[in-house]
Amino acid sequence: MEPIMHHVWLRVFQRLQRASLFLRKSHSGCAEQATVLASIHSRRIRPTLPVSRLYQPLNLRDVGLQGEMTCKSQRLMQQAGLIHPSSPGCYYYLPAMVRSMEKLVRVIDQEMQAIGGQKLDMPSLCSANLWKTSERWDLMGNELFRLKDRHGVDYCLGPTHEEAVTTLVAHQATLSYRQLPLLLYQITRKFRDEPRPKFGLLRGREFYMKDMYSFDVSEEAAHQTYESVCQAYTRLFSRLGLCCIQVQADTGNIGGKLSHEFQLPADIGEDQLLVCGNCSFSANVETMSSDRTDCPQCKTGTLVATKGIEVGHTFYLGKRYSHVFNATFSSSQNKPSIAEMGCYGLGVTRILAAAIEMMSTEEGICWPGLLAPYQVCVLPPKIGSKVDKAAVLVEDLVHNLGETLPNLRGEVVLDDRTQMTIGKRLKDASKLGYPYVIVVGQHALEETPRFEVICQQMGETMFLSKDGLLDLLRRIETV
């Protein structure tokens, strides 16, 4: 019986092979391309995401543009389907935006944990009693979003968490000097009742922020921690390719004895800065006379006025909160001592918007390389065009990108909207800002197939063989 069944299955298999061969020979280029794209979509390795599946509804982009566009980044982000307005100062973050934000969070995590930071998550709903104890309930004024629960108890939506984290540490009665410095941070939503939300994500009512809080044994140790965080911020912005200036700043309603802002120079910036052209001195105009022109540090340089977008802020708090909430540790003499504190903020969504504001053109987004939602977009030829035969190379190319380049897994999208011309799809690719766009076109039909590679960040176009292309993309850094 077994030889008979084996013979039957062999004949079935041969028929299937012949049918498959016949279909390949008789199908037109359009059908062949559809087969290729279907094959790509069905692969289990999932090297690509079809652009047609990305949630970027055109009607949402149109609705978003009906309001007043107050800056370039806001317009570009809404046109690209990254954000959509919900209410004044609040936005939906669409999938591509979330991908970029998650990448930035990973970079922040790396830098904060490299200096000993430990990540936690604190409640956004904060008790009014904590804020009244620190005397900031009234000091913050209308900036606080205040609410009452059903029992009439007052709360606020946290714009910052000095009170909450200090109370948390104060509850640990066994904290030892050997455990310090203690650096606790979170990356979460914050809320501020801005009177005039504007500039998209640059000034909103609801936003994401990284806030870190340090606890040290002495003022000297606290200053060392402060400096290590400032250096970590400098490394972070350097990795992102952003030119950031550290400037002297006012402590404001946070309080403390020392403060610096990290500013990205931009014409729409709301902060007025004074920068020395001769040395490293720079300051927010709030900390000194606005008409001063001589540098207080080098004495010979001239201060030049410029504008900036604040993307980070550091404070040395001293015992401002730890004394109020009794955040103590056991000293080397086994005596309770009040901890010295610092706090350090980074505007996560503001960094993304400010980077787009600084780096992009009026026509399309240019991302810091690490933060692009996707690194590569592959464009097959238009169905029915003179070069649609090149579509047979798409499957092999996409497969190789996913299989041989681990750094690009999950970073490649395939623009499968082949009913559209290459030109229209290139415009869309420019809007979203893929760092690398690969066009499979006329040159792919040459004896040695070549692919058109558009490097959007450098403004260059190259024609590379598959090996040359893989070598180029292998060097892309991802997080």
Beta strands, then each sheet from edge to edge (+ up, - down):
strand 1: 48-50
strand 2: 83-87
strand 3: 90-93
strand 4: 117-119
strand 5: 125-127
strand 6: 145-148
strand 7: 154-157
strand 8: 182-191
strand 9: 206-216
strand 10: 245-248
strand 11: 258-265
strand 12: 271-276
strand 13: 282-284
strand 14: 303-318
strand 15: 328-330
strand 16: 336-338
strand 17: 340-347
strand 18: 376-379
strand 19: 412-414
strand 20: 436-439
strand 21: 451-455
strand 22: 460-464
sheet 1: 1+ 19+ 18+ 20+ 21- 22+
sheet 2: 2+ 3-
sheet 3: 4+ 8+ 9- 17+ 14- 11+ 10-
sheet 4: 4+ 8+ 9- 17+ 14- 12+ 13-
sheet 5: 5+ 7- 6+
sheet 6: 15+ 16-
end
